[in-house]
Amino acid sequence: GTNLDVYLKGHAGEPITVDRIGRKSNHISRPRLSMMLAIQPQVLNGLMDNPTFRGRGLCGRFLYAVCKSNVGRRKISPAPIPGEIKTEYRQFVRRILADPGRGIIRLSPEADAIRKEYQAYIEEKLGGEWEHMCDWGGKLVGTMVRIAALMHAAEVRGDPCEMPISVEAMTAATSIAEFLGAHAAAAYQTMGADESYEDAKYLLRRIGGRDEIGKRDLFDLCKGKFKKMEVM
């Protein structure tokens, strides 16, 4: 019975109408919703098994960054962020938020050529290694163009609608899209992961880059993890 319309339509900018019995209807003509969630990897486990989330496209709308744990390698007393960087960042954020920003941002012909080339590359992946995550991959090029537009609007002094998105901005957005693709693949693996996948990752860490290792030696390295060698 979960109502996902506010998330799905808030992402796409489609009108939202909620009719309530005995009360006035709520209507948002131009919704805009941004979310950033910092969650434990375990929260993702089994998410793909929810037919509502996957079937309605909720999982495909998020951008993923699967961070590697730093436990055991953390800096105990890291240097603070320099004051001039804090000041410059604060001024940057205030400048871009103060801009009311209306109009149409366009791509230069060169930037659009990069977009077309990348879209053809993604289309090929959707028919192959990304077949299991078409819901996410099918939105990646649109996401990349959004990111390029945001970078363009943030960097240009003046009205970003007066000049097209540059090759540099589109190239940078393509690099970000590549990063997001690799992390989405990892997230989708986690969301549909089973125990054997987690065991396989554990074994890979214990093997530690060796070209060869004896079964008995590996079992000794994994003492306490597997009760029997057959399970390992």
Salt bridges, closest charged atoms under 4 A:
ASP5 OD1 - ARG56 NH2 2.84
ASP112 OD1 - ARG115 NH2 2.81
ASP112 OD2 - LYS116 NZ 3.85
GLU129 OE1 - LYS125 NZ 3.37
ASP135 OD2 - ARG54 NE 3.03
GLU198 OE1 - LYS201 NZ 3.65
ASP199 OD1 - LYS225 NZ 3.51
